[in-house]
């Protein structure tokens, strides 16, 4: 290995001056349209016009942590429903994977592919 070709990491990560800031809890997120596990469009503003929305981001379906977290939401969905909150799961997985995952885990809320 040529030492000149190695990349070194800085001790302090550099932060871009144009780095986005995280939205505050309860703030209005930007509108988006994503497809759910059945191929139907989900437009955030259409949900937000009629009910509060809980956006649940998970990296990958069929992983133990994500399945555990989404199953916990599934098992306690009545708490959200009683409060009038719509739960939407969002993942990088393709629609077909989300459909198989939703079917396998009996997820009753929409899973959106980003």
Secondary structure as UniProt FT lines:
FT   HELIX           3..5
FT   TURN            17..18
FT   TURN            25..26
FT   STRAND          33..36
FT   TURN            37..38
FT   STRAND          41..43
FT   HELIX           44..48
FT   TURN            49..50
FT   STRAND          52..57
FT   TURN            61..62
FT   HELIX           64..75
FT   HELIX           77..82
FT   TURN            83..84
FT   STRAND          85..91
FT   HELIX           95..105
FT   STRAND          110..113
//
